């Protein structure tokens, strides 16, 4: 397997996989173990202590939007808070977003029904701070094709990134170069004060 192959499997197989229970499902294993292993291999030449996690959901429920994330442990070890680099798989199309994103659950807890507005405003300010990445990570808004607190929170929490259609996941060299660019933006945000505005 390669990173591109792992991402493609999730994009292609997730809609049908969700019709079965996640416990013991081969795709749940790919998202929790196989895809994170491939992402770790892609990260190996890029220096740094990174924590990689994939989530197909919790317990007996598939996630509406599965994810595969890279965390700098000095910033966060969880998708709930801080900021991190993440692959998000929309429910409504065969694509994947590479997103530099803010933690959603912490914002929901702190700001309640205003969390989306807070995250979008924060993201706009952070994009200005990372304006030197706007040409290489030009996607400033994403859609995940699903209603609900978490998918809508992930959309609002997006700072910048890229979107891949299914046929773009075959170019491993390109995916790895984009991953390096995403990590450069992640590191730049950390060096420029993180979420402190």
N, C-alpha and C positions, 0 to 999 in steps of 0.2 A: 504494500500500500504506500501511497505518497500523501502529502497534505492535500493536494488537489483531488485525489481519488477519495479520500475520507470526506472532504467537504461535499463532493458530488454525491456520494452515497447518502449522506444525510438529506441533501436537497431532494434527491429522487425517491428515497424510500420512506421518508417520514410521514407523508400523508396516509399511506396505506398501513404503516406500522401502528399508527394511532388507533386503528380499528381493533387491535389486539391489546391485552394487558401488557404493561411495560416489564413486569417481573420476568426475568430470564429471557427477554426478547433480544435477539442478536443485534438489532440496531441500537438499543439502549446500551449494550456493551460497547459498541463502536463509539457512541457519544461519550461514555464515561471513561473508556480506556484506549481504544484504538486511535481515535482522532486526537486525543491529548498526547499520546505517544508520538504521533506524526508531527504534531505542532512542536513538541519538545525537540525533535530531531531538526526541524527547520530553525529553531531558535539557537541550537547549539553553537553555531559560529558567531552569534551576535552578542557574546559577553553579557554576563549579568545573572544575578540570581532571579529566576522567574518561576512563579508558581503557575501551573496550567491546570485548569479544570474544565470539564464539560458537563452539561446538565440536560438530560432528556425530561426532567421533571422530578417530582418528589413522590415517594411512596408508590401508591397504586395509580397515580395520575400522570399522564404525559403532559409536558409543558405545552402551552399554546405556541410558544416561541422557544425552541431549544437554542442553546448557546455553547460556545467554546471560547474560553477567555484566558488571557495572559495577565497575571497580576505581578506588579513589583511589590514584594513583601514590605518594603519600606513605606509604601503608599497604602496598600490594602491587600487583604488575603481573601476578600469576598466581593461578590457582585452587588452586595447591598449598600456599600458605602465607598467613599473615596472616588477614584477614577481608574480606568483600566482599558485595555484593548480587547475587543470581543468580536467574534464572528456570530452574527444573528441570522436566523433562518426564517424568513417571512412565511406566513401561512397561506398567502394568496398568489404566490408566483414561484417559479423555479429560479431562485436567485439566492445569493447570500450577501450580507452587508459586513464589511470590515469597519468597525466603529470604535473610535476613541470616545468612551462614554463615561458619564457620571453615575455613581451609585444611585439606584432608584428607590429602594425600600427605605433607606435613611431619609431621603427627601420626602417620601410619602408620610413617614412617621412625624417628621418635623413640621411639614407645611400642609398636610391634609389635602383638602380639595384644591388648594392652590399650588400643589407640588408641580404640576405640569407647567404652569406659568413660571414658577421659580426656576425649574430646570432649563426651560427654553431661554429665559433671560440670562441665566448663568452661562449657558452654552454659547450664546451670541457674544458675550464678553470674552469668553475663553477663546473663541475663534479669532477675535481681534488680536489676542495675545499670541496666537499661533498663525498669524497672517502669512508668515513665510512658508507655511505648508499648504496654503490654499490652492496652489496650482497642482500639487502632487496628491493631495487628498481632498478633491474638490466637492465631494458630496456633503452638503451642509444640512440635509434633512433626509430622513428615511421613513418608509412606511412598512408596517409589518402585517397589515391586512387582517387585524384581529382587534376586536374591542376588548376592554378589560383593563384593570388597573396596571398590571405589569406590562403588557405589550404597549399600551399608551405611554406608560412611564419610560420604557426603553426608547420609544420614538422621541419623547421630549428630552431625554438625557443625552442624546447623540450630540457630539461636538463637531467632529469631522471624520471623513473616511472615504470609502470606496464601495461600489456595488458591482458584483460579478453576476452576469447571466450564466446559465448552466454551461454553455459552450466555451466560456472563458476560463473554466476551472481545469483545463487540460494543460495549461502552460505553467509547469511547476517553477521554472526559473522566474517567471513574472510574478507568481504568487509570493515567492520568497523575497523578491525585491520589494514588493509592496508591504510585506510583513516588516521588513527592515525599516521602511519609511514610516510605517505606523508606530514602530517602537521608537524611532527618532523623535516623532511628535510627542509620544508619551514621556520620553525623557526630557524633552524641551519643556513640557508643561510642568514637570516636577522641578526642573531647574529654575523656572520662572514663577514659582510660588504656588503651584498646584491650584486648588480651588479657591484659595484666598484671593478675593477680588478687591 
